[in-house]
């Protein structure tokens, strides 16, 4: 069932037209101020879109990379091209495992085929990855719903805090952390979402935008507010997304997630990560030591972007050049702080993930 709407019209965050070989995606660098669809006709445009975060969110960058390989196969379906483009796309962002997962799936599907059959097969496989993402996220939402329902039986309004954007723009449709919220809305459960701003790139703006578009009550908060709200009984549960999760249940997600998990633990508030199976990295032994944490440009911290008095998108300097800046993009929340991992197969205690996916 298609779900997400912008001004009443359904959109997927990425769509491909195999007849024209055009990939269309929402340019997330323009949200929430402008809804702009961009087109890619060459794989290098997908490479830039992932690197510059026009497409972002772990599941979506995997799907985008798959379509990027399909564009590359349209140009030249040789082994050299397959290997080169796969490596180039994989190098765009290091932390979310979905990127490598999707490229590996595409490559192992295409490699054994005759060169003349690769182009059509690449478009079919990329589309299958996109369609599976929608089904996985819908299933995650179905498994989240009873957790929300259980709280709704005791309270008038369920207050959920989320960090970053793990909604539909970060996936093809539904979102991961927000999928259950949309399903609770369909089930007429009264809820309200606390939306962390998530500096430095403020992905919380995307979350506020999509919740507003879908008519879900929400409040945008500065990143430092969550702990205080938890201490005062204003948060019933936390649901976040993930970029890479170990079988032990350690959750790598957007920077700041760990602090929210600590505050939730201290206040006895359930903390859930919504995790599609392609986000699980079975090779990880020590998530804290082994995951490459993306270090992004200092300008993201030093500057801030928004609309000026004339409604023009503008960038302002906050911090003078003399002070150095550090900008790690992700952190790891240890499994002991995670109440449960919500997957398409059901909810597992963090330590039991291996039972479902090992
Ligand atoms: O840097 P981003 O915006 O790509 O980071 C996104 C996140 O950390 C999300 O929480 C995660 O990818 C899950 S999206 C369903």
Boltz pocket constraint, residues with backbone or C-beta under 6 A from the ligand:
constraints:
  - pocket:
      binder: B
      contacts: [[A, 56], [A, 57], [A, 58], [A, 59], [A, 96], [A, 163], [A, 164], [A, 165], [A, 166], [A, 167], [A, 170], [A, 171], [A, 175], [A, 176], [A, 177], [A, 203], [A, 240], [A, 241], [A, 242], [A, 243], [A, 253], [A, 254], [A, 255], [A, 274], [A, 329]]
      max_distance: 6.0
